[in-house]
């Protein structure tokens, strides 16, 4: 499945439930998260926790933030512009 068809499939839905995180992550083309990154995404997206994610340059902090924001945009579509 190419990226456009994937995005159109998810964008047709009203909203994702937080429990669909695993499915959503599995369907993202080229998305890989190491165990620490996955834990941060899980805490923020599935458990609704506040997270403070820090580390040296190049560890993927911006990547993790983008994954969280994109998932939450799908879940809470009407609240994001």
N, C-alpha and C positions, 0 to 999 in steps of 0.2 A: 504494500500500500504506500503510495507516495504521500508526501507531507500535505499537499493540498487536499487530497481526498480525506485524509485523517482529520485535518482541521475543520473541513466542512462537515464531517460526520459529528464531531463534538460541538461545533457551533450551532448545529440545528437543534440541539438539546437545550431545554430551558436552563437546567443547572445540574451539576454533578453532586452526588452525595459525597461527603467526606470519606465514606467507606470505600469509594471507588478509586482511591488513590493508587493502589497496587495495579489495577487494570490500566488506569490512565498513564502511569509511569511506564508500564510495559509496552504501551503503544506509541510512545514518543520516539520518533526516528532518531537514531544515533545518540540517545540519552544514556549516559552511564553515570552512576553515582557510587562512590566508595562507601564503605559501611558508616563512616562518620558523617558524610554528607547525607546519606539516607536517613540516619537517625535525626538529623536536624530537620529534614523535610517532613519526616513522620511526626515529630514533636509539634511542628508548626501547623501542619495541614490536617493530620488525623486527630491529634489530641488538643489542638487549639491553644497550645502553650506559647508563651513568649520565649524567644530564644535570643541568645547573644552568641554569635558565631564569629570567632576571631582566629587569626592565624597569619603567617607570613604571606608575602605576595606569591601568587601562583598556586594556591591550594584550592581554589574554586569557590571562594566566598561569593563572588558576583554570580557565578553559574547557579549556585544553590539558591540565591535570592531570586533569580529569574525563574527557576523551576517553581518555587513557592508562589510567586506572584501569578504565574500563568495558571497554576492549578486553582488558586483561589479565585481568579477571574472566571474560571469555568464554573466553580461552585456557586459563587455569589455574583453571577453575571449582571444583575440589575444594579448592584451597588457600585460597580466600577465604571469609569468612563474611559 
